[in-house]
Each structure stands twice: as C-alpha cells, then as structure tokens.
C-alpha cells in the first residue's frame, strides 16, 4: 500500500482545533508502530475514564469490505487483502 501524504497534517490540524475549543488533554501521536498505537489507546482509555468528553481521531485508517482498520506504520501490507494477516485494530 502506498504511504498516505496527508494524515500527519490532518492529525495536527485536529489536535490544534481540539486545544482551541478547550480540551484539557490532547495527545498527538504520529507514525505509530503497533506497539506505540496500542500503548496510546490504552493511555487514552485510562484518561477517558475521568473525562466528560473523549475523542479519538485517527488519520490514515484503511477500509476493507466496509470494515475500518487502524493500521500501524510497521504493518506489512502489499494489498488491502493483507489486512487480515496483520494484528490491526478493527473499528466501527
């Protein structure tokens, strides 16, 4: 799969917007490996327990057969069919 060109810019713009509207904690993670992605999601889950509002914005997701996936940067995907062989996160 080719590298996406805009996710880092999009994520930075959303992080700035969330800070500007008053979110107290905004964590921006870019180019996350599987380990870093899972660590970030776990930290988010812990923080969101105490929050009135919580948002995850993920730029660069992949849709295959109507199912969306969070794809880490170290995933090995030659085609969209390879998503079934990677330990990626399916989201709805």
N, C-alpha and C positions, 0 to 999 in steps of 0.2 A: 504494500500500500504506500502511496506517495505521502511524504510529510505534508501536513497542513500548514498553511502560511499565516493564518490569522488567529489561531487560538490564544496565543500569548497576549496579543494586543487586545483581544476581546476580554480576556480574563482580567487584565489590568484595568480596562475601562469599567468593567462591572465592579471591581474592588473599589475603585475611586468613587463611583456612584454610591455604593453602599456606605462608605465612610461619610460622604457628603450628606446623606439623608439621616445620619445619626446612629448607624450600627456601631456599637461599642467595640466589638471584636471582629476584625476582618483578617482572615489569613489567606494570603495569596501563595499558591504553590504552583510552580511551572515545571514542565519537563519531568514529571514524576515517574519514577520506576514503580514496579508493582509494590515493592516494599514501602516506598515513600507514600504511594497512594493509599494503601491500607492503613499505614500509621496516621495519615492525615484524616481519613474517615473515622478512625477510632477516636482521635482527639476531638473531632467535630462532634461526635456522638456524646462524648463526656461534657463538652462545653454546652451543647444544646439542651442538656438536662436542666440547666439553670436559667435558660433563656425564655423570654416571652415569644420571641421570633427566631427562627433559624433558617438559613438558606444555604443550599449547596449549588454553586454554579460550576458546571464543568464544560469547558470549551474543547471541542475536538472529539466528541463521542462518535461512535460508529453505529449505524443502524443496519441490521441484517434480518431480513424476513420480518419486518415490523417490530423487532426487538432491539432496544438500545443497549449499548455496552460502553462502560468506562474502560478505555484502553490505555494502559501504562506505556511509557516510552520504550521500555525494554521488551514489549511484546513482539513476537516474530510472526508477522502477517504478510504473506505474499499475495493473498487474495482475501476477500471478505469471508470466504468459507473457512479460513483458518481460525476464525474467532472461536469455533467450537473446540479447538485444541489448546487454547490459551486459558489460563485461570483468570479470566477477566470478570468484571462485575456487571451483571445484567441489571438494568434499571427500568422502572416503569414510569 
